[in-house]
Amino acid sequence: MSGRALNGALLAAALLAVIGACLLGSVPLPAGRMLAALVGGGEPGDALVVWAIRLPRALAAFVVGAALGASGAALQGLLRNPLAEPGVLGVSATAALAATMTLYYGLAAGAPWLLPLAAVGGALAATALIALAALRTASVVSLVLVGVALSSFAGALMALLMNFAPNPFSLADMVNWMLGSVANRSFEDLALAMPFLVPGLAILFLTRRGLSALTLGEEAAAGIGLDLARQRLLVVLGAGLATGGSVAIAGAIGFVGIVAPHLVRPWVGHDPARSLLPSALLAGLLLVLADIGVRVLPTDAELKLGVLAALVGAPVFAAIAASARRVGR
């Protein structure tokens, strides 16, 4: 399958998933009524359900997945190992910690734009630390251990904030950010994150040639004219902005950024440059499907999206880690 055919198939599947998300929920909406609501007709209640609840939620899940998928593919290309992604390396947890601090101190209530800004700042700091660690060690195991330590430390600090939460409402908000969810997201939430998501994704796609060159090794890439320092900076900046923007929408969601690039890599000749777009589309599709799942599962309380993503993604990540031939080298 060619790259265009793969991207077209994934885009069509993602659009169908978004439409399905508008149809399905605790109370299924017939296709005719849903389509009428989308074009501005039908019952006022149907339009409210579609435009205020289901469509923004589905788009939020897709955008978050796309940001994490592209970031994971770019980080894997930069660090040249299949285990790198924002969740595993602690970037998502650190971004969620920074966002949680704005909730804990009540800063987000007075200035909503502070939450995405804090999430992006946390993501940039963590990504820069991981990039620095990658320069100092050639071992994938050491790099993953640094990420695990960073994620654990950020999780511990979030638990500390939750322990001292001033009221139950702040505690509930912090739990939502820690577990990950797109429930009750609106177009306004998407608009607040877009100034970070769009530039981040644009920067990642600008690094495609450099990512292809890095498959030859850093010395060979530098020999053909690649500015290694600039390449690292751009990937770190792009992944930090995209991950921070995704965390600002949905909180910490792990594993989708490693699973999607791994699944598409055989279809694009293991070229990290060609894997960016299909990884973004597939990760967005997976999160939309996962969010449909948490909405239709017959549970008393809705399962958090990040929990379901971890339940499915963790075994896949374990399989990837077990089969990676370069682990420990």
N, C-alpha and C positions, 0 to 999 in steps of 0.2 A: 504494500500500500504506500502510495506517495505521501509526502508531507502535507500537500494540499488536501488530499482525500481524507487523511487522518484528522486534520484540523476541522474540515467541513463536517465529518461525521460526529466529532466530539461537540462541535458548536450546535449541530442539529439536536443531538441528544440532550445538551444542556438546556436548549430552548424548550424541548418537550418536558424536561424535568421541572422547569419553572412553571409551565402551564399546568403540569400535574400538581404542583404545590398549591396553585390557586384553586384547583378542584377539590383537593383532599384536605381533611382536617378532622376535628372532633365531630363536625357535622358536614358531610360531603355536599358539594355544591354542583348541581347538574351542569353539563357542559354548555348548554344553551344559555342558561342564566349567567354563567361565568363570562362567556364571550360578550353577552349583552352589557354586563357591568364594565368590562374592559373598554368597550367603545363608547361608554357614556350613557347607555340606556339601561333598561331593566328596572328592578326595584331598588329604592334607595338603600335598603338594608344590604342587598347584594353588593352594591357599589362600595359601601363602607367596609364590608368584609374583604373584598378583593383589593381595593386601593389603600386602605388604611392598615390592614393586618397581613394578609397573605402575600401580596405581591412585594411589599417592601421587605418582608422577612425572607422570601425566596431570593430576592436580589442581594440581600445582605449575605446570605449563606454562599451564594455564588461568588460574590466579590471577595469575601474573606478567603474562600478556598483558592480562588485564582491568585491572590496575593501570596498565600503560603506556598502554593505549588510552584510559582515562578521563582520565589525566593529560595525554596529548597533546591530547585534545579540549578540556579545560579551559584549557590554556595557549594553544591556538590562539584560543579565544574571548576570553581575557584580553588577549592581545597583538594580536588582530585580524589575524592573518596565517596562511596555511595551512602555513607551513614550521616552525612551532614544535612541538617535542616533546622529551621528556627526553633521547633519544639524540642528536639533532642539536644540541641546545643545550648538550651537555656535562654534563647532570645525571647521567645514568647512569654516565659515565666517572668523574666525581668521587666518586659514591657507591661505585663499585667500588674506587677508589683508597683511600678511607677504610677499606673492609672489608679490602682487601689488607694495609694497614698492621697490622691486628690479627693477621693471619696471619704477617706477617713478624716481628713482635716476640713471637710466641707468646702473645698475650693471649687469643685465642679458645679456646685449648686449656684454659685454667684457668677461663674464664668465657664460655661459649658465647653468652650474651645480649649480650656486648660487640660481636659482629660485626654483628647487625642494628642496634644502637644507633649504631655508627660509620657504617654505610651510610646511615642516615636523617640523621645529622648532616651528612655530605658532600652528600647530595642537597638538604637544606635550604639549606646555604651556597651551592651552585651556583644553585639556583632563585632565591634572593634576589638574587644578583649579576645574573642574567639579567633579573629584574624591574626592578632599578635601571637596567640598561642600556636597557631598553625605555622607561623614563621619560625618558631623556636623548636618545633618538634616535627619529625617526619613520621611519627607513629600515629596511626588512626586511633588506636586504643587510647593513647594519652589525650588526644584531642577530644574524644568522646567522654573520657573521664572528666576533663575540664568542663565540658558542657553539662554533665550530670551534676558536678559539684556546684556549678553556677545555678542550675535549675533548683537543686535542693536548697541552696542558701536563699534564693528568692522565695521559694515555697515556705521556708521557715520564717522569713520576715513577714510574709503574708499571713501566716498562722498567728504570729505575734500581734499583728494589727487586728486580726479578727478576735483574738483573746481580749483585747482592750477596746473593742468596739463600743462607742458611747451609747448606742441604742440599737434595738433589734432591726430597725430599718437600714441603718448603715451596715450592720452585719449581713443582712440579706443581699444588699448591693454588692458587698465584697465577695460573698460566696458565688454570686452570679458571674463575676469577673474571673474568679479563680477556676470555676468549672467550665465556663464557656457556654454561651447561648446567644441565639439571635431572636429570641422571643421578644415581642413588643418593640421591635426596632421599627423605625419610621424613616421616611425619606430625608428628614432633617438629620438623623443620625448618620446616614450615608453622606449627606452633604458636608458634615463636619469632618469626616475622614477623607473625603476625596482630595483635598489639597495635599495630602501626604501620599495617598495610594497611587494617584495618577503619576506624579513625578517619580515615585519609587519604581513603578513598573516600567516607565519610560526609560529610566536610567539602566535598569536591568537589561532591557532589550537593546540598548546601545552598546552593551558589553559583549554582544554575541560573538563578534569576530575574535575578541581577546580570549573568550572561553574556548573557542575552537583551537586557537593557537596553543593554549595551555595543555591540551591533550598531548602535545609533543614533549612536554616537560618545560620547566621554567627557563632553563638555559637555552634550549632551542627556540622557545617563544621570544626570549629577549634577542636572540640572534637574528630573527626575522623582523625585528623592529618593534616588538610589543613593549610598552612602558609598563613594567610590572607593578610599580608603586601606584601608578594611576589606575591600573586595572583593579587592584585590590581595593583602592579607595572607592571607586565607582560601585563595585559589587557590594561592599560593606554599606555604603550610603543608600543604594537602591534597596537592598534587602532590609535595612533598618527602617527606612521610610515605609515600605510596603508592609512589613510585619507590624510595625507600630500602628499603622492605619487599620490593619485587620484586628488587632487587639482592641483598638478604640471602639470598634463596632461590636465584637463578639467575645472579648476576653481571650483567655488562653485556650487554644485548641491545638493539640499536638498530633504528630504522626502523618497527617494528610500531606505535609510537605515532603516527606520521604517516600511515601507509598506511590504517589502519582508519578514523580519522575522515574522511579524504578520500573513502573509498569509501561511507560511509554518509551523508555530508552531502547529496547530491542527494535522498535518500529522506526526509529530515526537513525539507525546505524551507530548508536552510542555516542552521538555528537551532542555535547551539552548545549550548543547554540541552537540546534534544531529542536531540542527538547523543551525549550522555554515555553513556547506558546501551547503545545499540546499538554504539557504538565499543568499549566494554568487552567486550561479548559477542563481537563480531567479532574483536577482537584476541586474546581468549582462544582462540577457535576456531582462528584462524590459527596460534597457537603450538602448540596440541595437534597439529594436522595436520603442522606442521613437525617436531615432535618424533617423530611416527610416522615421518616421512620419514627422519630421521637414524638411526632404529633399524633400518629395513628396507633401507636402501641397502647394496649389496654392497661394502663397503669393509673393508680390513684393520683400521683403527682407526675408531671411531665419530666421525662428524663432529660438531663442537660446534654446539649449537642457535643460538648467536649468529652463527656463521659462515654457516649456512644462511639465517638471517633477513636478514643483510646482503646475501648474494648475490641474494636475491629482492627485498628492500626497497630497495636502493640504486638500481636502475634505475627503480623506481616513483617514488622520491623525486626523481630527476633529471627525470622527466617532469612531476611536480608543480611543481618549481622552474621548469622551462622554460615552463609554461603559466600560472603565477601572474601575473595582470595587474598586481598592485600592487608587484611586485619592483622596487626601485630608487626608489620614490617616497618 
